[in-house]
């Protein structure tokens, strides 16, 4: 048993390697298949509806002060949820959605010990995983109150439903184009 522990201690784990590999795969898929998707009316409709839903969610969350509260917690108080490793909740599909929306994907971690996608003023990607959108900690729940929480949950419901739909659509189309052996587009994890 102790031999195994010595072996594990000798592993040089790079917490950024998984997200960099996902970014590489997403970029390759985007370069080869973006024209196909941009000609697909159903996809364009889903993408527009998703973008509108995110903007609506963001507007509601901004109005209720959740973004400012997260900024205070994460940046000023050096606490917060967006720790290193959380970036691995971002899937290849979510990276693709960001690319389809023209979002620049970061090439390196900007803020040490924070999520790969966190910049000095918050998240640098537009499309985000479920965990990054429905993240209400006790601090936010206390700030929002019951009515605020219900309102945010309602607007997020539309956004997250559309995120699921567009991710499923991308996966279905890429499996059609490339075969069922395709790399798992929804891979998450911290290792």
N, C-alpha and C positions, 0 to 999 in steps of 0.2 A: 504493500500500500504506500509506503513512504517513497518508493522509487517513482511511482506515478506522480506524487506531489512534486518531486524534484523536476520531473519532465514538464509538468504544467508551468512551473515557475520559469522555465527556460524559454517559453514561448514569447516571442516579441510581438505582441498584439497591437496592431494599428487600428484604432477605433474608426478611422476615416476610410479604410480600404473598401468596405462594403458599399458605402454611398458613392465613392468614386467609380466603382465598377458599375453600379446602377446608372450613374450619369453617362458613362461611356456607352453602355448598351442603348440607353434612351437616345443619345445623340446619333448613334449609328442608325437606329430605327427611324428617327426623324429625318435624317439625310436621305434615306432610301425611300420612305413612304409618305412623306408630308404632302407631296403633290396628290397622291391618291386620296388622302383624307380631306384635303382642301377642295376636292372636286365632289365630295360626298355630301349631298344636301342634308341628309339625316344627321350626319356628324356635325356639320356646321350649325344646324339648329340646336342640337344638344349643347355644343360648345357655347353658343350665344346665351342660351337659357342658363347654363351653369355660371357663366361670367356675371350675368345680371343678378342671379341669386347670391353670389359671393358679395357683389357690391351692395346689395340690399342688407345682407347680414352685417357687413362691415359698417355700413351707415348706422344701423341699429346699435351695434356694439360700441361704436364711437360715441353716439348720442348718450348712451347709458354709462360711459366712462370706463368700460372694461379695458380698452387698449391703454389708457393712461394709467390705470391701476397696475396693469401688468408691467408697464414701463418702470413705474416706481419700484415695484417688487424686484424685477429682474435687474435693471440697470443701476438704480440708485441704491437699493438695499442689498444688491448682490445675492439675491435668493432666486426665486422663480422656478418655473417648470422646464424651461428650454435648455436642459443640460446636454452635455456631449453624449452622443449615443442616440438621442431622440430622433436625430435625422434619419435613422434607419427605419422609421415608420413611413418615410416617404418611399413610395413604390416607383417602379419604372413607369407605370401608367401615369402617376401623378407628375412625374418629371416631364413626360410627353405632353400632358395637358398644359403645363407651364410653357413648354416650347411652342405649342400650337398657339398660345396666347401671346407669344413674343416676349416672354419673361427671360431675362438673362439669368442663367443658372450659375451660381458662384463656382469658382474653381478651387477655392481653398477655404478653410475655416478662418473667419475674420476675428471672432471673439473667443479667446482661449476658454476652454472648459464649458463652452456653450454649444448648442446645436449648430451643426455645420451651416445652416441657413439663417442664423441670427446675425444681424448687423447691429451697429450701435444704436439704432432706433427701432429695431424690431425685425420681424421676419422678412426675408428678401424674396420669397416666392409667393405667388398669388394663390395657386391651387395647393391646398394643404390636406394632410390626412385627417381622418375623423378625430383622432386623439388631440390634434392641434387646434381643432375648432370647438369641440365640446369638452372643454378642459376645466370646468368651473370648480375651483378650489373653495374652501371655506371662506377665505378672504373675499373672493368675488361674490359668492352667494350672499354674504352679509352686506356687501355694498349694493347689490342688485335688489335684494328683497324678493319676496315671492312673485309679485307682479312683473318685475323686470326679468327675473329668471324665466318665467313662463313666456314672455315676449321673445327673448333671445332664443329660447328653445324652439319656438314656432318658426322663426325665420331660418334658423340653422337646419331645421328638418327638411325644408325644400332644398337648400344647398347640398346637404349630405345625401339626400335621395338622388339628386342629379349627378353628384360625384360618383355614386355607385353605378348609375345608368351609363355614364360616359366611359367609366373604366371598363365596364362589362362590354360595351360596344367596341372599344379599341381592342380589347383582348379577342373578341369574336372575330373581328376583321383581320387582325394579324394572324390568328390561327388559320383562317381561311387562306391568307396569302402565303404563309410560311409553313403551315402544317401544325398538327397538334403537339409536336415535340418541342414547341417554342419554350424558351426560358420562362420561368414563372414571373409574370409581369406584376404580380401582387406580393412579391417577396418582401417580408419585413423581418425585423429582428435586430438584436444588438450584438451578434457575434458572427 
